[in-house]
């Protein structure tokens, strides 16, 4: 239990240690990797004792976080200076911010797919749809919060210049838009 708590707290502490865009992205990758490790460990343990939709839920969490872990590991192992070589902090932040906002839009799609699978499980009575759907809703929700948080962190280096890609609250939710 103490190890899981430590894995959850370290990434939060790291967000206070940022001096530049690359360090922020590196710390974000640590957060994503921590989420992945916790989910894969939980899924690996829980899937052995689960039945029905619970088994499929943990199974999908394991699959999903294998991809998250691979993305995080790639980001941590690839020298970040290569990705932003020759770019100013503002330009690098704009590039990363755009990527994170596009990913947030994709995350909405993951949650929609999860909602559809969960809904389909009620009419078709298929445990796999319910388990996979619930997992997609949770994983997509986490990734959306993560991507929006990282996009927000990038604003620090953009000199408060307006971006073409905007994320803003609305009376009924949030809006992701592109201004020409």
KOLBA-912654 format. One record per atom (N, C-alpha, C): residue number from 1; x, y negated, z; residue in three letters; atom name. Coordinates in steps of 0.2 Angstrom, whole numbers. Atoms other than C-alpha are relative to their C-alpha. Layout:
N
PT seq     X     Y     Z type atom
PT NUM     X     Y     Z  ALA   CA
...
***
This chain:
180
PT seq     X     Y     Z type atom
PT   1     4     6     0  UNK    N
PT   1     0     0     0  UNK   CA
PT   1     4    -6     0  UNK    C
PT   2    -4     6     0  UNK    N
PT   2    14   -12     4  UNK   CA
PT   2     4    -1    -7  UNK    C
PT   3    -3     0     7  UNK    N
PT   3    22    -8   -13  UNK   CA
PT   3    -4    -4    -5  UNK    C
PT   4     5     3     4  UNK    N
PT   4     6   -13   -22  UNK   CA
PT   4    -1    -7     1  UNK    C
PT   5     0     7    -2  UNK    N
PT   5     5   -29   -12  UNK   CA
PT   5     6    -4    -3  UNK    C
PT   6    -6     3     2  UNK    N
PT   6    23   -33   -16  UNK   CA
PT   6     0    -1    -8  UNK    C
PT   7     0     1     8  UNK    N
PT   7    20   -30   -35  UNK   CA
PT   7    -5    -5    -2  UNK    C
PT   8     5     5     1  UNK    N
PT   8     5   -41   -34  UNK   CA
PT   8     3    -7     1  UNK    C
PT   9    -2     6    -2  UNK    N
PT   9    14   -55   -25  UNK   CA
PT   9     6    -3    -4  UNK    C
PT  10    -6     2     4  UNK    N
PT  10    30   -56   -34  UNK   CA
PT  10    -1    -5    -6  UNK    C
PT  11     1     4     6  UNK    N
PT  11    23   -62   -50  UNK   CA
PT  11    -3    -7     1  UNK    C
PT  12     3     6    -2  UNK    N
PT  12    13   -76   -41  UNK   CA
PT  12     6    -5     2  UNK    C
PT  13    -5     4    -2  UNK    N
PT  13    29   -82   -33  UNK   CA
PT  13     4    -3    -6  UNK    C
PT  14    -5     2     5  UNK    N
PT  14    39   -82   -49  UNK   CA
PT  14    -3    -6    -4  UNK    C
PT  15     3     6     4  UNK    N
PT  15    26   -95   -57  UNK   CA
PT  15     3    -6     3  UNK    C
PT  16    -3     7    -3  UNK    N
PT  16    34  -108   -45  UNK   CA
PT  16     7    -1    -2  UNK    C
PT  17    -8     1     1  UNK    N
PT  17    52  -105   -51  UNK   CA
PT  17     1    -2    -8  UNK    C
PT  18    -1     2     7  UNK    N
PT  18    50  -111   -69  UNK   CA
PT  18     3    -6    -2  UNK    C
PT  19    -4     6     2  UNK    N
PT  19    62  -123   -77  UNK   CA
PT  19    -2    -2    -8  UNK    C
PT  20     1     1     7  UNK    N
PT  20    57  -121   -96  UNK   CA
PT  20    -5     5    -2  UNK    C
PT  21     5    -4     3  UNK    N
PT  21    45  -113  -108  UNK   CA
PT  21     2     8     0  UNK    C
PT  22    -2    -7     0  UNK    N
PT  22    55   -97  -110  UNK   CA
PT  22     0     4     7  UNK    C
PT  23     0    -3    -7  UNK    N
PT  23    56   -94   -91  UNK   CA
PT  23    -8     1     2  UNK    C
PT  24     7     0    -2  UNK    N
PT  24    37   -97   -90  UNK   CA
PT  24    -3     7    -4  UNK    C
PT  25     2    -5     4  UNK    N
PT  25    34   -84  -104  UNK   CA
PT  25     3     7     3  UNK    C
PT  26    -3    -5    -4  UNK    N
PT  26    46   -72   -95  UNK   CA
PT  26    -4     2     6  UNK    C
PT  27     3    -1    -6  UNK    N
PT  27    37   -74   -79  UNK   CA
PT  27    -7     3    -2  UNK    C
PT  28     7    -3     2  UNK    N
PT  28    20   -71   -88  UNK   CA
PT  28     1     7    -2  UNK    C
PT  29    -1    -7     2  UNK    N
PT  29    27   -55   -95  UNK   CA
PT  29     1     5     6  UNK    C
PT  30     0    -4    -7  UNK    N
PT  30    31   -49   -77  UNK   CA
PT  30    -7     1     3  UNK    C
PT  31     7     0    -3  UNK    N
PT  31    13   -53   -72  UNK   CA
PT  31    -3     6    -4  UNK    C
PT  32     3    -5     4  UNK    N
PT  32     7   -43   -87  UNK   CA
PT  32     3     7     1  UNK    C
PT  33    -3    -6    -2  UNK    N
PT  33    19   -29   -83  UNK   CA
PT  33    -2     3     6  UNK    C
PT  34     2    -2    -7  UNK    N
PT  34    14   -28   -65  UNK   CA
PT  34    -7     3     0  UNK    C
PT  35     7    -2     1  UNK    N
PT  35    -4   -27   -70  UNK   CA
PT  35     0     7    -3  UNK    C
PT  36     0    -6     4  UNK    N
PT  36     0   -13   -82  UNK   CA
PT  36     2     6     5  UNK    C
PT  37    -2    -5    -5  UNK    N
PT  37    10    -3   -69  UNK   CA
PT  37    -5     2     5  UNK    C
PT  38     5    -2    -5  UNK    N
PT  38    -3    -4   -56  UNK   CA
PT  38    -6     4    -3  UNK    C
PT  39     6    -3     3  UNK    N
PT  39   -17     1   -68  UNK   CA
PT  39     2     7    -3  UNK    C
PT  40    -2    -7     3  UNK    N
PT  40    -7    16   -76  UNK   CA
PT  40     1     4     6  UNK    C
PT  41    -1    -4    -6  UNK    N
PT  41    -2    22   -58  UNK   CA
PT  41    -7     2     3  UNK    C
PT  42     6    -2    -3  UNK    N
PT  42   -20    21   -52  UNK   CA
PT  42    -4     5    -5  UNK    C
PT  43     4    -5     5  UNK    N
PT  43   -27    29   -68  UNK   CA
PT  43     3     7     0  UNK    C
PT  44    -3    -7     0  UNK    N
PT  44   -14    43   -67  UNK   CA
PT  44    -2     4     6  UNK    C
PT  45     2    -3    -6  UNK    N
PT  45   -19    47   -49  UNK   CA
PT  45    -8     2     0  UNK    C
PT  46     7     0    -1  UNK    N
PT  46   -38    44   -51  UNK   CA
PT  46    -3     5    -5  UNK    C
PT  47     3    -4     6  UNK    N
PT  47   -41    53   -68  UNK   CA
PT  47     0     8     2  UNK    C
PT  48    -1    -7    -2  UNK    N
PT  48   -36    70   -59  UNK   CA
PT  48    -7     2     4  UNK    C
PT  49     6    -2    -4  UNK    N
PT  49   -51    69   -47  UNK   CA
PT  49    -7    -3    -2  UNK    C
PT  50     6     3     3  UNK    N
PT  50   -64    60   -58  UNK   CA
PT  50    -4     4    -5  UNK    C
PT  51     4    -4     5  UNK    N
PT  51   -78    67   -68  UNK   CA
PT  51    -5    -5    -3  UNK    C
PT  52     5     4     4  UNK    N
PT  52   -90    60   -81  UNK   CA
PT  52     3    -7    -2  UNK    C
PT  53    -2     7     2  UNK    N
PT  53   -89    41   -84  UNK   CA
PT  53     6    -3     3  UNK    C
PT  54    -6     2    -4  UNK    N
PT  54   -76    38   -70  UNK   CA
PT  54     6     3    -4  UNK    C
PT  55    -6    -3     3  UNK    N
PT  55   -64    50   -79  UNK   CA
PT  55     2    -4    -6  UNK    C
PT  56    -1     3     7  UNK    N
PT  56   -66    41   -96  UNK   CA
PT  56     2    -8     2  UNK    C
PT  57    -2     7    -2  UNK    N
PT  57   -64    24   -87  UNK   CA
PT  57     7     0     2  UNK    C
PT  58    -7    -1    -2  UNK    N
PT  58   -47    29   -79  UNK   CA
PT  58     4     2    -6  UNK    C
PT  59    -4    -2     6  UNK    N
PT  59   -42    37   -95  UNK   CA
PT  59     1    -6    -5  UNK    C
PT  60    -1     6     4  UNK    N
PT  60   -45    21  -105  UNK   CA
PT  60     4    -5     3  UNK    C
PT  61    -5     4    -3  UNK    N
PT  61   -36    11   -92  UNK   CA
PT  61     7     2    -1  UNK    C
PT  62    -7    -3     1  UNK    N
PT  62   -21    22   -94  UNK   CA
PT  62     2    -2    -7  UNK    C
PT  63    -1     1     7  UNK    N
PT  63   -22    20  -113  UNK   CA
PT  63     2    -7    -1  UNK    C
PT  64     0     8     1  UNK    N
PT  64   -25     1  -113  UNK   CA
PT  64     7    -2     3  UNK    C
PT  65    -6     3    -4  UNK    N
PT  65   -11    -2  -100  UNK   CA
PT  65     7     3    -3  UNK    C
PT  66    -6    -2     4  UNK    N
PT  66     2     8  -110  UNK   CA
PT  66     2    -5    -5  UNK    C
PT  67    -1     6     5  UNK    N
PT  67     0    -5  -124  UNK   CA
PT  67     2    -6     4  UNK    C
PT  68    -2     6    -4  UNK    N
PT  68     1   -19  -111  UNK   CA
PT  68     7     1     3  UNK    C
PT  69    -6    -1    -3  UNK    N
PT  69    16   -11  -103  UNK   CA
PT  69     6    -1    -6  UNK    C
PT  70    -5     0     5  UNK    N
PT  70    25    -9  -120  UNK   CA
PT  70     1    -8    -2  UNK    C
PT  71    -1     8     2  UNK    N
PT  71    21   -28  -125  UNK   CA
PT  71     4    -3     5  UNK    C
PT  72    -3     3    -5  UNK    N
PT  72    27   -33  -108  UNK   CA
PT  72     8     1     0  UNK    C
PT  73    -7    -2     0  UNK    N
PT  73    43   -23  -109  UNK   CA
PT  73     4    -3    -6  UNK    C
PT  74    -3     3     6  UNK    N
PT  74    47   -29  -127  UNK   CA
PT  74     1    -7     1  UNK    C
PT  75    -1     7    -2  UNK    N
PT  75    45   -47  -121  UNK   CA
PT  75     5    -1     5  UNK    C
PT  76    -5     0    -5  UNK    N
PT  76    56   -44  -106  UNK   CA
PT  76     7     2    -3  UNK    C
PT  77    -7    -2     3  UNK    N
PT  77    70   -35  -116  UNK   CA
PT  77     2    -3    -6  UNK    C
PT  78    -2     4     6  UNK    N
PT  78    70   -46  -131  UNK   CA
PT  78     2    -7     2  UNK    C
PT  79    -3     6    -2  UNK    N
PT  79    81   -61  -128  UNK   CA
PT  79    -5    -6    -2  UNK    C
PT  80     5     6     1  UNK    N
PT  80    68   -76  -127  UNK   CA
PT  80     3    -5    -4  UNK    C
PT  81    -3     5     3  UNK    N
PT  81    81   -88  -134  UNK   CA
PT  81     0     1    -8  UNK    C
PT  82     0    -2     7  UNK    N
PT  82    80   -79  -151  UNK   CA
PT  82    -7    -2    -3  UNK    C
PT  83     7     2     2  UNK    N
PT  83    61   -82  -152  UNK   CA
PT  83    -1    -7    -1  UNK    C
PT  84     1     8     0  UNK    N
PT  84    62  -101  -149  UNK   CA
PT  84     7    -3    -2  UNK    C
PT  85    -7     3     2  UNK    N
PT  85    80  -104  -156  UNK   CA
PT  85    -1    -6    -5  UNK    C
PT  86     1     6     4  UNK    N
PT  86    81  -121  -163  UNK   CA
PT  86    -6    -4     1  UNK    C
PT  87     6     4    -2  UNK    N
PT  87    64  -127  -156  UNK   CA
PT  87     1    -4     6  UNK    C
PT  88     0     4    -6  UNK    N
PT  88    62  -141  -144  UNK   CA
PT  88    -5     4     5  UNK    C
PT  89     4    -3    -5  UNK    N
PT  89    53  -136  -128  UNK   CA
PT  89    -8    -2    -2  UNK    C
PT  90     7     1     2  UNK    N
PT  90    37  -145  -134  UNK   CA
PT  90    -2     4    -6  UNK    C
PT  91     2    -4     6  UNK    N
PT  91    37  -136  -151  UNK   CA
PT  91     0     8     2  UNK    C
PT  92     1    -7    -3  UNK    N
PT  92    40  -119  -142  UNK   CA
PT  92    -6     1     4  UNK    C
PT  93     6     0    -4  UNK    N
PT  93    26  -123  -130  UNK   CA
PT  93    -6     0    -4  UNK    C
PT  94     6     0     5  UNK    N
PT  94    14  -127  -144  UNK   CA
PT  94     0     7    -4  UNK    C
PT  95     0    -6     3  UNK    N
PT  95    19  -111  -153  UNK   CA
PT  95    -3     6     5  UNK    C
PT  96     3    -5    -4  UNK    N
PT  96    16  -100  -138  UNK   CA
PT  96    -7    -1     2  UNK    C
PT  97     7     2    -2  UNK    N
PT  97     0  -110  -133  UNK   CA
PT  97    -5     3    -5  UNK    C
PT  98     4    -2     6  UNK    N
PT  98    -7  -106  -150  UNK   CA
PT  98    -1     7     0  UNK    C
PT  99     0    -7     0  UNK    N
PT  99    -3   -88  -148  UNK   CA
PT  99    -5     3     6  UNK    C
PT 100     4    -2    -5  UNK    N
PT 100   -11   -87  -131  UNK   CA
PT 100    -7    -1    -1  UNK    C
PT 101     7     1     1  UNK    N
PT 101   -27   -95  -136  UNK   CA
PT 101    -3     4    -6  UNK    C
PT 102     3    -5     4  UNK    N
PT 102   -29   -84  -151  UNK   CA
PT 102    -1     7     3  UNK    C
PT 103     1    -6    -4  UNK    N
PT 103   -26   -69  -140  UNK   CA
PT 103    -6     0     5  UNK    C
PT 104     6     1    -4  UNK    N
PT 104   -40   -76  -128  UNK   CA
PT 104    -6     1    -4  UNK    C
PT 105     6    -1     4  UNK    N
PT 105   -52   -76  -143  UNK   CA
PT 105     0     8    -2  UNK    C
PT 106     0    -7     1  UNK    N
PT 106   -47   -58  -147  UNK   CA
PT 106    -3     4     7  UNK    C
PT 107     2    -3    -6  UNK    N
PT 107   -50   -54  -128  UNK   CA
PT 107    -8     0     0  UNK    C
PT 108     7     1     0  UNK    N
PT 108   -68   -60  -130  UNK   CA
PT 108    -3     6    -4  UNK    C
PT 109     2    -5     4  UNK    N
PT 109   -70   -47  -144  UNK   CA
PT 109     1     7     4  UNK    C
PT 110    -1    -6    -4  UNK    N
PT 110   -63   -33  -133  UNK   CA
PT 110    -6     1     5  UNK    C
PT 111     6     0    -4  UNK    N
PT 111   -76   -38  -120  UNK   CA
PT 111    -7     1    -3  UNK    C
PT 112     7    -1     4  UNK    N
PT 112   -90   -38  -133  UNK   CA
PT 112     0     7    -2  UNK    C
PT 113    -1    -7     1  UNK    N
PT 113   -84   -21  -138  UNK   CA
PT 113    -2     5     6  UNK    C
PT 114     2    -3    -7  UNK    N
PT 114   -85   -15  -120  UNK   CA
PT 114    -7     0     2  UNK    C
PT 115     7     1    -1  UNK    N
PT 115  -102   -22  -118  UNK   CA
PT 115    -4     4    -4  UNK    C
PT 116     4    -4     4  UNK    N
PT 116  -108   -14  -133  UNK   CA
PT 116     0     8     1  UNK    C
PT 117    -1    -7    -2  UNK    N
PT 117  -101     3  -128  UNK   CA
PT 117    -4     2     6  UNK    C
PT 118     4    -1    -6  UNK    N
PT 118  -109     1  -111  UNK   CA
PT 118    -7     0    -1  UNK    C
PT 119     7     0     2  UNK    N
PT 119  -125    -3  -118  UNK   CA
PT 119    -2     6    -4  UNK    C
PT 120     2    -6     3  UNK    N
PT 120  -125    11  -130  UNK   CA
PT 120     0     6     4  UNK    C
PT 121     0    -6    -4  UNK    N
PT 121  -121    23  -116  UNK   CA
PT 121    -7     1     3  UNK    C
PT 122     7     0    -3  UNK    N
PT 122  -139    19  -109  UNK   CA
PT 122    -5     3    -5  UNK    C
PT 123     5    -3     5  UNK    N
PT 123  -148    24  -125  UNK   CA
PT 123     2     7    -2  UNK    C
PT 124    -2    -7     3  UNK    N
PT 124  -137    39  -130  UNK   CA
PT 124     2     4     6  UNK    C
PT 125    -1    -3    -6  UNK    N
PT 125  -133    44  -112  UNK   CA
PT 125     7     4    -1  UNK    C
PT 126    -7    -3     1  UNK    N
PT 126  -114    47  -116  UNK   CA
PT 126     4    -3     5  UNK    C
PT 127    -5     2    -6  UNK    N
PT 127  -102    46  -101  UNK   CA
PT 127     6    -3    -3  UNK    C
PT 128    -7     3     3  UNK    N
PT 128   -87    42  -113  UNK   CA
PT 128    -2    -7    -2  UNK    C
PT 129     2     7     2  UNK    N
PT 129   -96    26  -119  UNK   CA
PT 129     0    -4     6  UNK    C
PT 130     1     4    -6  UNK    N
PT 130  -100    20  -102  UNK   CA
PT 130     7    -1     3  UNK    C
PT 131    -7     0    -3  UNK    N
PT 131   -82    24   -95  UNK   CA
PT 131     4    -5    -4  UNK    C
PT 132    -4     4     4  UNK    N
PT 132   -73    16  -110  UNK   CA
PT 132    -3    -7     0  UNK    C
PT 133     3     7     1  UNK    N
PT 133   -85     1  -111  UNK   CA
PT 133     2    -4     7  UNK    C
PT 134    -2     3    -7  UNK    N
PT 134   -82    -3   -92  UNK   CA
PT 134     7    -2     0  UNK    C
PT 135    -7     2     0  UNK    N
PT 135   -64    -2   -94  UNK   CA
PT 135     2    -5    -5  UNK    C
PT 136    -1     5     5  UNK    N
PT 136   -64   -13  -110  UNK   CA
PT 136    -2    -7     3  UNK    C
PT 137     2     6    -3  UNK    N
PT 137   -74   -26  -100  UNK   CA
PT 137     5    -2     5  UNK    C
PT 138    -5     2    -5  UNK    N
PT 138   -62   -26   -86  UNK   CA
PT 138     7    -2    -3  UNK    C
PT 139    -7     2     3  UNK    N
PT 139   -46   -26   -96  UNK   CA
PT 139     0    -6    -4  UNK    C
PT 140     1     6     4  UNK    N
PT 140   -53   -39  -108  UNK   CA
PT 140     0    -6     4  UNK    C
PT 141     1     6    -5  UNK    N
PT 141   -58   -50   -94  UNK   CA
PT 141     7    -2     3  UNK    C
PT 142    -6     2    -3  UNK    N
PT 142   -41   -49   -86  UNK   CA
PT 142     5    -3    -5  UNK    C
PT 143    -4     3     5  UNK    N
PT 143   -32   -52  -102  UNK   CA
PT 143    -2    -7    -2  UNK    C
PT 144     2     7     2  UNK    N
PT 144   -43   -67  -106  UNK   CA
PT 144     2    -5     5  UNK    C
PT 145    -3     5    -5  UNK    N
PT 145   -39   -75   -89  UNK   CA
PT 145     7    -1    -1  UNK    C
PT 146    -7     1     1  UNK    N
PT 146   -21   -71   -92  UNK   CA
PT 146     2    -4    -5  UNK    C
PT 147    -2     4     6  UNK    N
PT 147   -20   -78  -109  UNK   CA
PT 147    -2    -8     1  UNK    C
PT 148     2     7    -1  UNK    N
PT 148   -30   -94  -104  UNK   CA
PT 148     5    -3     5  UNK    C
PT 149    -5     2    -5  UNK    N
PT 149   -18   -96   -89  UNK   CA
PT 149     6    -2    -3  UNK    C
PT 150    -6     2     4  UNK    N
PT 150    -3   -95  -100  UNK   CA
PT 150     0    -5    -4  UNK    C
PT 151     1     6     5  UNK    N
PT 151   -10  -107  -113  UNK   CA
PT 151     0    -6     4  UNK    C
PT 152     0     6    -5  UNK    N
PT 152   -13  -119   -98  UNK   CA
PT 152     7    -2     2  UNK    C
PT 153    -7     1    -2  UNK    N
PT 153     5  -117   -92  UNK   CA
PT 153     4    -3    -6  UNK    C
PT 154    -4     2     5  UNK    N
PT 154    11  -121  -109  UNK   CA
PT 154    -1    -8    -1  UNK    C
PT 155     2     8     1  UNK    N
PT 155     3  -139  -109  UNK   CA
PT 155     5    -4     4  UNK    C
PT 156    -4     4    -4  UNK    N
PT 156    16  -144   -96  UNK   CA
PT 156     6    -3    -5  UNK    C
PT 157    -5     2     4  UNK    N
PT 157    29  -145  -110  UNK   CA
PT 157    -2    -3    -7  UNK    C
PT 158     3     3     7  UNK    N
PT 158    18  -152  -125  UNK   CA
PT 158     0    -7     0  UNK    C
PT 159     0     7     0  UNK    N
PT 159    20  -170  -119  UNK   CA
PT 159    -8    -2     0  UNK    C
PT 160     7     2     0  UNK    N
PT 160     1  -170  -117  UNK   CA
PT 160    -3    -2    -7  UNK    C
PT 161     2     1     6  UNK    N
PT 161    -1  -171  -136  UNK   CA
PT 161    -6     5    -2  UNK    C
PT 162     5    -4     2  UNK    N
PT 162   -17  -165  -143  UNK   CA
PT 162     2     6    -5  UNK    C
PT 163    -1    -6     5  UNK    N
PT 163   -17  -147  -151  UNK   CA
PT 163    -6     0    -4  UNK    C
PT 164     6    -2     4  UNK    N
PT 164   -28  -142  -165  UNK   CA
PT 164    -4     5     3  UNK    C
PT 165     4    -5    -3  UNK    N
PT 165   -33  -127  -156  UNK   CA
PT 165    -1    -2     7  UNK    C
PT 166     2     3    -6  UNK    N
PT 166   -43  -132  -141  UNK   CA
PT 166    -5     5     4  UNK    C
PT 167     4    -5    -5  UNK    N
PT 167   -51  -122  -126  UNK   CA
PT 167    -3    -5     5  UNK    C
PT 168     3     5    -5  UNK    N
PT 168   -64  -132  -116  UNK   CA
PT 168    -6     3     3  UNK    C
PT 169     6    -2    -3  UNK    N
PT 169   -78  -129  -104  UNK   CA
PT 169    -6    -3    -3  UNK    C
PT 170     6     3     3  UNK    N
PT 170   -96  -131  -110  UNK   CA
PT 170    -5     1     6  UNK    C
PT 171     6    -1    -5  UNK    N
PT 171  -113  -131  -100  UNK   CA
PT 171    -2     7     1  UNK    C
PT 172     2    -7     0  UNK    N
PT 172  -116  -113  -104  UNK   CA
PT 172     6     5     0  UNK    C
PT 173    -5    -4     0  UNK    N
PT 173   -98  -106  -104  UNK   CA
PT 173     7    -4    -2  UNK    C
PT 174    -6     3     3  UNK    N
PT 174   -82  -110  -114  UNK   CA
PT 174     0     0    -7  UNK    C
PT 175     0     1     7  UNK    N
PT 175   -78  -115  -131  UNK   CA
PT 175     8     0    -2  UNK    C
PT 176    -6    -1     3  UNK    N
PT 176   -63  -110  -142  UNK   CA
PT 176    -1    -3    -7  UNK    C
PT 177     1     3     7  UNK    N
PT 177   -61  -122  -157  UNK   CA
PT 177     6    -2    -3  UNK    C
PT 178    -6     2     4  UNK    N
PT 178   -49  -127  -171  UNK   CA
PT 178    -2    -7    -3  UNK    C
PT 179     1     7     3  UNK    N
PT 179   -49  -146  -175  UNK   CA
PT 179     5    -1    -6  UNK    C
PT 180    -4     1     6  UNK    N
PT 180   -43  -150  -193  UNK   CA
PT 180     4    -7     1  UNK    C
***
